[in-house]
């Protein structure tokens, strides 16, 4: 499978909007800056594995979904 930064960022942004969470709130939950969240959502930087794990907890999704858009159960 191929990990696409831009597509992964779009999924994170989509989840954030679906859960009605602002970038500011998500940044606080991940102990990151708002700029970092913006860069991740825009595919400019990768999301570190520890942050992906936290995103999975927050949004109740798998890492496979975050990285590849695939829901595995």
Helices and strands as residue ranges (DSSP letters): H 5-18, H 23-30, H 34-41, H 49-59, H 63-68
